[in-house]
Amino acid sequence: MTYHVPARATKASGLIERLNAITYADEANDLALRRIKREAQALIAADPVGAHTALGAVAVLQGSIDDVRRHHRIALEQSGHSAEAYRNYSASLMNLGEMIEAFETAREAVRRAPDDGGALRHLILVALGSAHFREARDHCDRWNTLFPGDPSPYEAPAKALAGAVEREVFREESVRKVLHIAHDVQRAAKVVLVDTVVLVDGSEPDSFLYKLRIPLSPVHAVDLNERLAHRITNRPDLMADPGTKFVPMFIGARIDAGDSERTA
């Protein structure tokens, strides 16, 4: 999940750009994170909003939800509760799998800046990631009204998922339970979420694959998927609804030495 960088170049915006560039952080990036953290701390007096936003993003990559909340709440207060601060807070929450809070925070960003394209785009993504499919579709319609000729990249999956709900293929509440398990597995493994994408299965109507990309190798992703599958298959209610019509899957975004051979 990418953080919003203000158009006006500042030292803090430079830090945020560097953090966006190391979203796929592994152990080799610990030194870079510590350097960015020190630079952000040095900027607190001059640019408290930017500094605490950067520190919140560092806390995400270090897996500290308490520090994420602390820094972003300071950024909210210092910004006068701006839409941009809410959007960045939501991005951090989503990266750590805190989807309920991420969704409500993204909603607040749009409430404060209803015509802000970046805030609206983010809300659509979080609505899809938290199984608010009909709301995601409605926000896509609003996007098309605000930005004619520039369709939302999430419009197709939002409409397909909302349609599946309305045809009673599955319920949003059931998909939320499945996604809650997926994010619980993610949090337990202390893994940051890089991004998500919903794929519509063209060969089987009303079937969806929800890909959660993580900064680990495919081998590690297989392990998380086994944990995820075990927990879902032990839930008869979820095997019935949504069943295999909506399947979350972790996708390893980093190739380690030897992985290609082991996962072929």
ABEGO torsion letter per residue (X at the ends): XBBBBBABBBAAAAAAAAAAAAAABBAAAAAAAAAAAAAAAAAAAABAAAAAAAAAAAAAAAGBAAAAAAAAAAAAAAAGGBAAAAAAAAAAAAAAGBAAAAAAAAAAAAAABAABAAAAAAAAAAAAAAGBAAAAAAAAAAAAAABBGBBBAAAAAAAAAAAAAAAGABBAAAAAAAAAAAAAAAAAAGBBBABBBBBBBAABBGBBBBBBBBBBBAAAAAAAAAAAAAAAAABAAAAAOAEAABBBBBBBABBBBGAAAAAX
